[in-house]
């Protein structure tokens, strides 16, 4: 996707939505010097251009009993397009995987997994991760403390 040009008002709207995505257009108009109607038009344009690609609630995983987070480095047995496609399709469908990134360097993929506890992670490892197509090596590290987690840094909009 090509970079979409944004003016100062678009950036102000996006910054406000990053901080509180549930704001009404009237509330946004109190923070951005536009009418609610103008804000609605700009938000629709930002959605249509793909800058805003959805809305979601941030749910506290620990409140749902998912207190363990693991970062798993995965190497595949080959780099064939067929195997890469099969792996990515299976990883996207695996319920415990919350993110998956193709990487440069020693490992092919980096995934994030949520689990209730070590026994739950062991089950996920056995039933989901080790069964992903073409996996030759899995290396898991456990998150001790989450220091920062955000969808996009607000500072990226301030440039």
C-alpha positions as CSV (number, residue, x, y, z in Angstrom):
1,X,0.0,0.0,0.0
2,X,1.3,3.4,-0.9
3,X,1.7,6.0,1.8
4,X,-1.4,8.2,2.1
5,X,-0.7,11.9,2.4
6,X,-2.2,13.4,5.6
7,X,-2.6,17.0,6.6
8,X,-2.5,18.4,10.1
9,X,-6.3,17.9,10.7
10,X,-6.2,14.2,9.6
11,X,-3.2,13.7,12.0
12,X,-5.1,15.4,14.8
13,X,-8.2,13.2,14.2
14,X,-6.0,10.0,14.1
15,X,-4.2,11.0,17.2
16,X,-7.4,11.6,19.1
17,X,-8.8,8.2,17.9
18,X,-5.6,6.4,18.9
19,X,-6.0,7.8,22.4
20,X,-9.8,7.0,22.6
21,X,-11.4,5.2,19.7
22,X,-14.9,5.5,21.2
23,X,-15.1,9.3,21.0
24,X,-18.2,10.6,19.2
25,X,-17.8,13.1,16.3
26,X,-19.0,15.8,18.7
27,X,-16.3,14.9,21.2
28,X,-13.7,14.9,18.4
29,X,-14.9,18.3,17.3
30,X,-14.0,19.6,20.7
31,X,-10.4,18.5,20.2
32,X,-10.0,19.2,16.4
33,X,-11.1,22.5,15.0
34,X,-13.7,21.1,12.6
35,X,-17.4,20.5,12.8
36,X,-18.8,17.1,13.6
37,X,-19.9,16.8,9.9
38,X,-16.5,17.6,8.6
39,X,-14.9,15.2,11.0
40,X,-17.3,12.4,9.8
41,X,-16.3,13.1,6.2
42,X,-12.6,13.0,7.0
43,X,-13.0,9.7,9.0
44,X,-14.9,8.2,6.1
45,X,-12.1,9.2,3.7
46,X,-9.5,7.8,6.1
47,X,-11.4,4.5,6.2
48,X,-11.8,4.4,2.4
49,X,-8.1,5.1,1.8
50,X,-7.2,2.3,4.2
51,X,-5.5,4.5,6.8
52,X,-8.2,3.4,9.3
53,X,-8.6,-0.3,8.6
54,X,-10.9,-1.2,11.5
55,X,-12.0,-0.7,15.1
56,X,-11.5,-3.0,18.0
57,X,-11.7,-3.1,21.8
58,X,-8.5,-3.6,23.8
59,X,-9.3,-6.5,26.1
60,X,-7.1,-7.2,29.1
61,X,-5.9,-10.8,28.4
62,X,-5.1,-11.4,32.1
63,X,-8.8,-10.7,32.9
64,X,-9.6,-13.7,30.7
65,X,-7.0,-15.9,32.4
66,X,-4.4,-15.6,29.6
67,X,-1.6,-14.7,32.0
68,X,1.3,-16.2,29.9
69,X,2.7,-14.7,26.7
70,X,5.3,-16.5,24.7
71,X,7.4,-15.3,21.8
72,X,8.3,-18.2,19.5
73,X,11.0,-18.1,16.8
74,X,10.3,-20.6,14.1
75,X,12.6,-22.0,11.3
76,X,11.1,-23.9,8.4
77,X,12.7,-26.9,6.6
78,X,12.6,-25.0,3.3
79,X,11.8,-21.7,1.7
80,X,9.5,-22.9,-1.1
81,X,6.6,-20.7,-1.8
82,X,4.3,-23.7,-1.4
83,X,5.6,-24.3,2.1
84,X,5.6,-20.6,3.1
85,X,1.9,-20.3,2.0
86,X,0.9,-23.5,3.8
87,X,2.7,-22.3,7.0
88,X,1.1,-18.9,6.9
89,X,-2.4,-20.2,6.2
90,X,-2.1,-22.6,9.2
91,X,-0.5,-20.0,11.5
92,X,-3.3,-17.5,10.7
93,X,-5.9,-20.2,11.6
94,X,-4.2,-21.4,14.9
95,X,-6.4,-20.0,17.7
96,X,-3.5,-19.4,20.2
97,X,-1.4,-17.4,17.8
98,X,-2.1,-13.7,18.2
99,X,0.6,-12.4,15.8
100,X,2.8,-13.9,13.2
101,X,5.6,-12.1,11.3
102,X,7.9,-13.3,8.5
103,X,11.4,-12.3,9.5
104,X,14.8,-11.8,7.9
105,X,17.8,-13.3,9.6
106,X,18.2,-16.7,11.2
107,X,14.6,-17.5,11.9
108,X,11.8,-17.5,9.3
109,X,8.9,-16.4,11.6
110,X,8.3,-14.8,14.9
111,X,4.9,-15.5,16.6
112,X,3.3,-14.4,19.8
113,X,1.2,-17.0,21.7
114,X,-1.2,-16.5,24.7
115,X,-1.8,-19.2,27.2
116,X,-3.3,-19.6,30.6
117,X,-0.2,-21.2,32.2
118,X,2.8,-23.4,31.4
119,X,0.6,-26.5,31.1
120,X,-1.6,-24.7,28.6
121,X,1.4,-23.5,26.6
122,X,2.7,-27.1,26.6
123,X,-0.6,-28.2,25.1
124,X,-0.6,-25.4,22.5
125,X,3.0,-26.3,21.6
126,X,2.1,-30.0,21.1
127,X,-1.3,-29.5,19.4
128,X,-0.8,-26.4,17.4
129,X,2.8,-25.1,17.0
130,X,4.6,-28.4,16.4
131,X,2.0,-29.3,13.8
132,X,2.4,-26.2,11.7
133,X,3.6,-27.2,8.2
134,X,7.3,-27.4,7.6
135,X,8.5,-26.5,11.1
136,X,12.1,-27.7,11.7
137,X,12.8,-25.7,14.9
138,X,10.8,-23.9,17.6
139,X,12.5,-21.7,20.2
140,X,10.1,-20.2,22.8
141,X,10.8,-17.3,25.2
142,X,8.4,-16.3,27.9
143,X,7.4,-12.6,28.5
144,X,8.2,-11.7,32.1
145,X,6.6,-8.2,32.0
146,X,5.0,-6.2,29.3
147,X,6.6,-2.8,29.2
148,X,4.7,-1.2,26.3
149,X,1.9,-2.3,24.0
150,X,0.2,-0.1,21.5
151,X,-1.2,-0.4,18.0
152,X,0.7,2.6,16.7
153,X,2.9,5.2,18.4
154,X,1.1,8.5,18.5
155,X,4.5,10.2,17.8
156,X,4.5,8.7,14.3
157,X,1.6,11.1,13.5
158,X,3.3,14.1,14.9
159,X,6.0,14.3,12.2
